[in-house]
Amino acid sequence: MLSRTVKVAAVQAEPVWLDMAATTDKVIDLMTEAAGNGAELIAFPETFIPGYPWWIWLDAPAAGMANVPAYWANSPAADGPEMARIAEAAAGNGIAVSIGYSELAGGSLYMGQKLIDATGATIVDRRKLKPTHVERSVFGEGDGSDLVVSDLGYGNVGALCCWEHLQPLSKYAMYAQNEDIHCAAWPTFSLYKGAAKALGPEVNNAASMMYAVEGGCFVLAPCGVIGDAGFELFCDTEAKQQMLQKGGGFARIYGPEGTELAEPLDEHAEGILYAECDPALQAIAKSAADPAGHYSRPDATRLLLNPAPRNPVVWGDAVTQVGGDGVGSDPLVEPETMEL
């Protein structure tokens, strides 16, 4: 569990849409502000760089193709100069960061989350395992290697995107790695307002809260905002203005027993939420229910996790056998699995 109290920060902000350089500047400014206020870890919303591609929910896929060139051009590579700047800012400010971004890799995009520690070292580069619904028209999938929790010295930190928090097996894979602080990245909660409750703040903040309670961990739930710039960019018709409204910022920070640890901002406001993660709260929560420890029943139910990367090309000599279920790190290699 956490070895000491840690001050954390969750961002509620609008990106500089389709501008990775300007959004990177904004990320660094927010990191600097949070570090100046004593935060040791800051978490940003889903695909904050260069912004979430909201057109996929507002029109036919063919109509959205007009946005593809700009979105690709402004999606950073995992090892690109924008991420190097963020790493430099992390080291300069002595703050760890979980940044959500559209990752460009070759000719594909992925919903990436990068965890950089306070020395500027990249600890984790992960991808959303299963983009949700129309997100699959833009983004590729991650694999079992993306379900990872890492030790930052004071405790174990992990991250998931959006509706990954509705996937029980993925969540359990994280809990089983003794996660202390979790970064739950969300885009915004102003889509189809009043017509699709499952996309709104009540359901999705409940998912973040239940993650905290189930995992006995602290949850930072950063959230994006639709401001004037986003509304003008995406909502060029009256119908779209009804489907995607301004606001939608519902950032939260939850304790391991479900308590809100930070005062929420207005849904239209930009800012940073702060909270102290006290290991005493975690000890109390874990003593009641540790999902992968004393509160588990492995004799009845267990999770099988394949943590190996799934590579589309196998270079060199390959083992010509496949696991019984036909899945593995690649089509030709026996899968390595972990029972959790």
NORJORA-V555566 format. One record per backbone hydrogen bond with DSSP energy under -0.5 kcal/mol. CO is the residue of the C=O (numbers start at 1). NH is the residue of the N-H. E is the energy in kcal/mol with one decimal. If there is no record, write none. Layout:
CO_NH_E ; CO_NH_E
This chain:
6_277_-3.2 ; 7_40_-3.1 ; 7_41_-0.8 ; 8_275_-1.7 ; 9_43_-2.0 ; 10_273_-2.9 ; 11_223_-1.9 ; 12_271_-2.8 ; 13_225_-1.0 ; 15_17_-1.1 ; 16_19_-1.6 ; 19_23_-2.4 ; 20_24_-2.1 ; 21_25_-1.9 ; 22_26_-1.9 ; 23_27_-2.6 ; 24_28_-2.4 ; 25_29_-2.3 ; 26_30_-2.4 ; 27_31_-2.5 ; 28_32_-2.5 ; 29_33_-2.3 ; 30_34_-2.6 ; 31_35_-2.7 ; 32_36_-2.1 ; 33_37_-1.0 ; 34_37_-0.5 ; 34_39_-2.4 ; 35_38_-1.8 ; 40_96_-2.7 ; 41_9_-2.0 ; 42_98_-2.6 ; 43_11_-2.3 ; 45_48_-1.2 ; 45_100_-0.6 ; 47_51_-1.4 ; 48_50_-0.6 ; 49_102_-3.0 ; 50_18_-2.6 ; 52_54_-1.9 ; 53_56_-1.8 ; 54_57_-1.8 ; 55_58_-1.2 ; 55_59_-1.0 ; 60_63_-0.6 ; 60_64_-1.4 ; 61_65_-0.6 ; 62_65_-0.9 ; 63_66_-1.1 ; 64_67_-1.9 ; 65_68_-1.0 ; 65_69_-0.5 ; 67_71_-2.2 ; 68_72_-2.9 ; 69_73_-2.3 ; 70_74_-1.1 ; 72_75_-1.5 ; 74_76_-0.6 ; 76_104_-2.1 ; 77_80_-1.8 ; 80_84_-1.7 ; 81_85_-2.1 ; 82_86_-1.9 ; 83_87_-2.4 ; 84_88_-2.2 ; 85_89_-2.2 ; 86_90_-2.3 ; 87_91_-2.2 ; 88_92_-2.6 ; 89_93_-2.0 ; 90_94_-1.1 ; 90_95_-1.9 ; 96_42_-2.0 ; 97_99_-0.6 ; 97_116_-2.6 ; 98_44_-2.6 ; 99_114_-2.3 ; 100_48_-0.6 ; 100_49_-1.4 ; 101_103_-0.9 ; 101_112_-2.3 ; 103_105_-0.6 ; 103_110_-1.8 ; 105_108_-1.8 ; 108_105_-2.9 ; 109_140_-3.3 ; 110_103_-3.0 ; 110_112_-1.4 ; 111_128_-2.1 ; 112_101_-2.3 ; 113_126_-2.6 ; 114_99_-2.4 ; 114_116_-0.6 ; 115_123_-3.1 ; 115_124_-1.6 ; 116_97_-2.4 ; 117_120_-1.9 ; 121_117_-2.7 ; 121_123_-0.5 ; 124_115_-2.5 ; 126_113_-2.2 ; 128_142_-1.3 ; 132_135_-2.7 ; 133_136_-1.9 ; 134_137_-2.0 ; 135_138_-1.9 ; 135_139_-2.8 ; 140_111_-0.5 ; 143_146_-2.3 ; 144_147_-1.3 ; 146_148_-1.2 ; 148_159_-0.5 ; 150_152_-0.5 ; 150_157_-3.4 ; 154_3_-2.4 ; 154_4_-0.5 ; 155_152_-2.9 ; 156_180_-2.4 ; 156_181_-2.4 ; 157_150_-2.8 ; 158_183_-2.5 ; 160_185_-2.1 ; 161_164_-2.8 ; 162_165_-2.0 ; 163_166_-1.7 ; 164_167_-1.3 ; 166_168_-0.8 ; 167_171_-2.2 ; 168_172_-2.3 ; 169_173_-2.0 ; 170_174_-1.4 ; 171_175_-2.7 ; 172_176_-2.5 ; 174_177_-1.5 ; 174_179_-0.6 ; 175_178_-1.9 ; 180_218_-2.8 ; 181_158_-2.0 ; 182_184_-0.7 ; 182_220_-3.1 ; 183_160_-1.9 ; 183_185_-0.8 ; 185_162_-3.6 ; 186_46_-1.0 ; 187_224_-1.9 ; 190_193_-0.6 ; 190_245_-2.0 ; 192_195_-2.5 ; 192_196_-1.6 ; 196_199_-1.9 ; 197_200_-1.7 ; 197_203_-0.6 ; 200_204_-1.9 ; 201_205_-2.5 ; 202_206_-1.3 ; 203_207_-1.6 ; 204_208_-1.6 ; 205_209_-2.6 ; 206_210_-2.9 ; 207_211_-1.8 ; 208_212_-1.8 ; 209_213_-2.1 ; 210_214_-3.4 ; 211_215_-2.6 ; 212_216_-1.2 ; 212_217_-1.5 ; 214_291_-0.6 ; 218_182_-3.2 ; 219_221_-0.6 ; 219_254_-2.6 ; 220_184_-3.5 ; 220_222_-0.5 ; 221_252_-1.7 ; 222_186_-1.4 ; 223_13_-1.0 ; 225_227_-0.7 ; 226_247_-3.0 ; 227_231_-2.5 ; 228_232_-2.3 ; 229_233_-2.0 ; 230_234_-2.6 ; 231_235_-2.0 ; 234_236_-0.9 ; 237_241_-2.0 ; 238_242_-1.2 ; 239_243_-1.5 ; 240_244_-2.5 ; 243_192_-3.8 ; 247_226_-2.6 ; 248_189_-2.1 ; 248_250_-0.7 ; 252_221_-3.1 ; 253_261_-2.8 ; 253_262_-0.6 ; 254_219_-2.2 ; 255_258_-2.4 ; 259_255_-2.8 ; 259_261_-0.6 ; 266_269_-1.7 ; 267_249_-2.1 ; 271_12_-2.6 ; 273_10_-2.2 ; 275_8_-2.8 ; 275_277_-0.5 ; 276_278_-0.9 ; 277_6_-1.6 ; 277_279_-0.5 ; 278_281_-1.2 ; 278_282_-1.1 ; 279_283_-2.4 ; 280_284_-1.9 ; 281_285_-2.1 ; 282_286_-3.0 ; 283_287_-1.9 ; 284_288_-1.0 ; 285_288_-0.6 ; 285_289_-2.1 ; 289_291_-0.7 ; 290_293_-1.7 ; 290_295_-2.1 ; 293_296_-1.7 ; 297_300_-1.9 ; 297_301_-2.5 ; 303_305_-0.6 ; 303_340_-3.0 ; 305_307_-0.8 ; 305_338_-2.9 ; 309_311_-0.8 ; 313_315_-0.6 ; 319_321_-1.3 ; 323_326_-2.1 ; 327_335_-0.5 ; 329_311_-2.1 ; 330_333_-1.2 ; 332_321_-1.3 ; 335_337_-0.5 ; 336_308_-0.5 ; 338_305_-3.0 ; 338_340_-0.6
